[in-house]
Amino acid sequence: MGFCAWEETKLQKTKAKSEMEAIRTAEVLKDSFLAFGEKFTILLKGIANRLNIVLLVRIIGIGLLIAITLLNSSVHAQNGTSTSKKFTVCIDPGHGGNQPGTFGAFSKEKDVTLKISLLLGKILEESMPDVKVVYTRKTDMTIGLRERAKVANDNHADIFLSIHANSLPETTPYARKQAIFGTETYVLGLHKTQESLEVAMRENSVILLEENYEEKYQGFEPNSPESYILFSLNQSANHEASIQLASLIEDQFGNRAGRKSRGVKQAGFQVLWETAMPAVLIEIGYLSNVKEEKELNTSQVQEYIASAIYRAVKEYKNKVKSLN
Ligand SMILES: [Zn+2]
């Protein structure tokens, strides 16, 4: 048996197993629609398997699946806004350790994102004593996407900020690289442009470096556009809040911090999908742009960016407070 044939058999087996699980979950749904709450754990388990989503949609229809997703989100949302604890901000410096992220002419994404993240945490702790800051990493260490989200979920963070730097593909003509710069803040959703899909694919591709990624991410293929269709199902209660937070951040970047804001966008970022609270992924600028790379490596611009995010968090927290 050749390698390809073997691979195919393995794939078929995975698909068959997945189909069985989807049918089982669908049966539970059909049989006990009224006893929905009791079966919640089983449902979540079914949904947790990404391969099953397409099958589930086929079997039970999209309406019910959205209902489940909404129920799922509202449970998470209730957990996330408990009044008995400090407002918790989870800061996630992108990449790290043996995953450098993207490169500029002289700097690496993992280093720039760590510096700005630590600065942001310091400003938050000093200026808002009623806020708790947790980090997914504070040093140059390797950490998987799922583990990052777990830190936020385990700490019942109120918001999750994943900090990254952008770049255009290496094959992009030099002139275009120098023409494109600025910040983008992403929320989870189905991409509306090819560019957004490409940014998500690049950021998600880090899971390929993780051990047993196929098993861990249950069939999610970071380089296959088909995998991204599942993000169209994101009807999360956190979606609106995430957009609000992202808008405040981009507004600060563009109007207060002297950055060029390229706006709020949405795409399928694995790390945002795994979090159970309002979550954004901030691309602080393009390392593929010579001028912007230099700026992002100065302490002054790092301070501007961190302060801008801090002010947005403060504004967001006040808005949430005024609603409660
Ligand atoms: Zn990144």
Boltz pocket constraint, residues with backbone or C-beta under 6 A from the ligand:
constraints:
  - pocket:
      binder: B
      contacts: [[A, 94], [A, 95], [A, 101], [A, 102], [A, 109], [A, 163], [A, 164], [A, 165], [A, 203]]
      max_distance: 6.0
